[in-house]
Amino acid sequence: MEKLEISISGSIQKNNFDYWKLNLLEKIESTNLNLETDNDFVNASENVKTLKSAEKTLKECKVKALEKTNDIQMLFLAIDEISDKARQTRLVLERQVRVKKQEIKSSLVTQAQKQILEYCKSKSEAFSYLEQEQFTSVVNLEAAIKGKYSLTGVEKALDNKVRTLKEQIDARERLAKESYQIISSQNHQHSVLLQDIPYLLSLPLGELKLTVENRIVKLSEQQALERAKESESELQAISKEVVHGIASDRIKKYVISVDICSTHTEAIEIARELKQFLSSREQVSDIKLNKQRD
């Protein structure tokens, strides 16, 4: 657009307004507003006429002065009109830019999220047990384009973020496969201990191995205690029969075997607990720990 140029030249040819204004102000200030006597009311009526005349005179002078500057008024009106039209168009355009750009950004984010979701679906069974929100969340993608004003910058930032997320997914899958192999390689009898696969896969490899081992040891201890309790119940039943004369045979020695699958130290600890648990039974003569031959 060409440069706008407006030049206005004008001056007041004759003016006694300042003097006239002072006289009117003196008249206004000297006006008595506290009316009590007839004379006060007469003077007030005269003052009303004077002030009304002054108002009329001022309005007429203003109109006459404005008539002489009609072309300037028309210019100002035209300036105001075109300025308002430019403002309205600018506001609409700004809104369109803001809304449309946000729509395109949202569409690009959705496309990027779809890529990540499809990539996660293509991964192994081990990876499917993992919490994937950390990779597929829209929040991460929106954070990647924060402060990017151009659409080109948004696309580039999302491409880099998708590439980074895929690398993180690959690394997490490798670890998950290794952990899943440890879980799957356990004996079938221990599978009941490993039902919380998502939690187990979230553990570091060393902690996972230790957790699995501890669970198996605790299961073995629990099973050993249960077998010991069952044997004790049987012994108590036999003793009761003997005491009440129900059984006709003589008291005999019985050997109770407890199979323990553990390290030597753990086996000694379990044997010590059994001995302490059964030591009060007079029927138990001895508890021995023997290493099974290979």
ChimeraX attribute file (.defattr): number of C-alpha atoms within 10 A of each C-alpha:
attribute: neighborCount
match mode: 1-to-1
recipient: residues
	/A:1	3
	/A:2	4
	/A:3	4
	/A:4	5
	/A:5	5
	/A:6	5
	/A:7	4
	/A:8	5
	/A:9	4
	/A:10	6
	/A:11	5
	/A:12	6
	/A:13	5
	/A:14	6
	/A:15	8
	/A:16	7
	/A:17	10
	/A:18	9
	/A:19	9
	/A:20	11
	/A:21	12
	/A:22	11
	/A:23	12
	/A:24	15
	/A:25	11
	/A:26	10
	/A:27	14
	/A:28	13
	/A:29	10
	/A:30	10
	/A:31	13
	/A:32	13
	/A:33	10
	/A:34	9
	/A:35	12
	/A:36	8
	/A:37	8
	/A:38	9
	/A:39	10
	/A:40	14
	/A:41	15
	/A:42	12
	/A:43	13
	/A:44	17
	/A:45	11
	/A:46	12
	/A:47	17
	/A:48	13
	/A:49	11
	/A:50	15
	/A:51	14
	/A:52	11
	/A:53	11
	/A:54	15
	/A:55	11
	/A:56	12
	/A:57	11
	/A:58	12
	/A:59	11
	/A:60	12
	/A:61	11
	/A:62	11
	/A:63	10
	/A:64	11
	/A:65	12
	/A:66	13
	/A:67	12
	/A:68	10
	/A:69	11
	/A:70	11
	/A:71	11
	/A:72	13
	/A:73	13
	/A:74	11
	/A:75	12
	/A:76	11
	/A:77	12
	/A:78	12
	/A:79	12
	/A:80	12
	/A:81	12
	/A:82	11
	/A:83	12
	/A:84	12
	/A:85	11
	/A:86	11
	/A:87	12
	/A:88	12
	/A:89	11
	/A:90	12
	/A:91	11
	/A:92	11
	/A:93	12
	/A:94	12
	/A:95	11
	/A:96	12
	/A:97	12
	/A:98	11
	/A:99	12
	/A:100	12
	/A:101	15
	/A:102	13
	/A:103	12
	/A:104	13
	/A:105	20
	/A:106	14
	/A:107	12
	/A:108	18
	/A:109	22
	/A:110	15
	/A:111	13
	/A:112	19
	/A:113	20
	/A:114	13
	/A:115	14
	/A:116	21
	/A:117	16
	/A:118	11
	/A:119	15
	/A:120	19
	/A:121	11
	/A:122	11
	/A:123	13
	/A:124	13
	/A:125	13
	/A:126	19
	/A:127	23
	/A:128	15
	/A:129	17
	/A:130	17
	/A:131	13
	/A:132	14
	/A:133	11
	/A:134	11
	/A:135	20
	/A:136	21
	/A:137	13
	/A:138	16
	/A:139	12
	/A:140	17
	/A:141	22
	/A:142	16
	/A:143	12
	/A:144	19
	/A:145	20
	/A:146	10
	/A:147	9
	/A:148	14
	/A:149	11
	/A:150	11
	/A:151	15
	/A:152	9
	/A:153	13
	/A:154	20
	/A:155	17
	/A:156	13
	/A:157	19
	/A:158	22
	/A:159	16
	/A:160	11
	/A:161	18
	/A:162	19
	/A:163	13
	/A:164	12
	/A:165	19
	/A:166	16
	/A:167	12
	/A:168	12
	/A:169	19
	/A:170	15
	/A:171	11
	/A:172	15
	/A:173	20
	/A:174	14
	/A:175	18
	/A:176	26
	/A:177	16
	/A:178	13
	/A:179	22
	/A:180	20
	/A:181	12
	/A:182	14
	/A:183	21
	/A:184	11
	/A:185	9
	/A:186	14
	/A:187	9
	/A:188	9
	/A:189	8
	/A:190	15
	/A:191	13
	/A:192	8
	/A:193	15
	/A:194	17
	/A:195	11
	/A:196	10
	/A:197	15
	/A:198	17
	/A:199	13
	/A:200	22
	/A:201	23
	/A:202	17
	/A:203	15
	/A:204	12
	/A:205	16
	/A:206	9
	/A:207	12
	/A:208	19
	/A:209	15
	/A:210	10
	/A:211	15
	/A:212	17
	/A:213	12
	/A:214	12
	/A:215	14
	/A:216	20
	/A:217	16
	/A:218	11
	/A:219	14
	/A:220	18
	/A:221	18
	/A:222	12
	/A:223	14
	/A:224	18
	/A:225	17
	/A:226	12
	/A:227	16
	/A:228	18
	/A:229	14
	/A:230	12
	/A:231	14
	/A:232	17
	/A:233	12
	/A:234	12
	/A:235	16
	/A:236	14
	/A:237	11
	/A:238	14
	/A:239	16
	/A:240	13
	/A:241	13
	/A:242	15
	/A:243	9
	/A:244	8
	/A:245	10
	/A:246	11
	/A:247	13
	/A:248	8
	/A:249	8
	/A:250	7
	/A:251	11
	/A:252	5
	/A:253	9
	/A:254	9
	/A:255	8
	/A:256	12
	/A:257	12
	/A:258	13
	/A:259	11
	/A:260	19
	/A:261	13
	/A:262	14
	/A:263	10
	/A:264	11
	/A:265	8
	/A:266	14
	/A:267	18
	/A:268	16
	/A:269	12
	/A:270	19
	/A:271	17
	/A:272	14
	/A:273	13
	/A:274	15
	/A:275	16
	/A:276	11
	/A:277	13
	/A:278	17
	/A:279	14
	/A:280	9
	/A:281	12
	/A:282	7
	/A:283	15
	/A:284	16
	/A:285	9
	/A:286	9
	/A:287	16
	/A:288	10
	/A:289	13
	/A:290	8
	/A:291	9
	/A:292	8
	/A:293	4
	/A:294	3
